[in-house]
Amino acid sequence: MEFETTRQGGILRINVLAERIDAACAIEFKDRIRELCGEEPPRVILDMQRVDFLDSSGLGAVVAVMKILGKDRSLELAGLSTKVSKVFRLTRMDSVFKIHPSAAAVMKSNASAA
């Protein structure tokens, strides 16, 4: 599974370059995100604009990443497709995660605030 990362101020943006996060890759997804996040920064934006499919294993991996980051760091989601957004709504995980329309808007807003 491939990712692209960008750091800006206190934000790490991780672009998921896969179209699917499912049982076949959920463990790899979680492990790679853990490696990319390290000990900082305080905010991690997971840009999922290319992800078109997320099953329960994929959702579990995203939740596991949030738990790995702990209470002092936040995992925010961005660019969810209609299908992926529906999974978060149906499981009510949209109330657990902060979800942004796009990662670019978050990064631009952060740059303006700095």
Salt bridges, closest charged atoms under 4 A:
ASP22 OD2 - ARG20 NE 2.88
ASP31 OD1 - ARG34 NH1 3.54
GLU35 OE1 - ARG32 NH1 3.14
ASP47 OD2 - ARG13 NH2 2.86
ASP52 OD2 - LYS83 NZ 3.23
GLU76 OE2 - ARG43 NE 2.83
GLU76 OE1 - HIS100 NE2 2.53
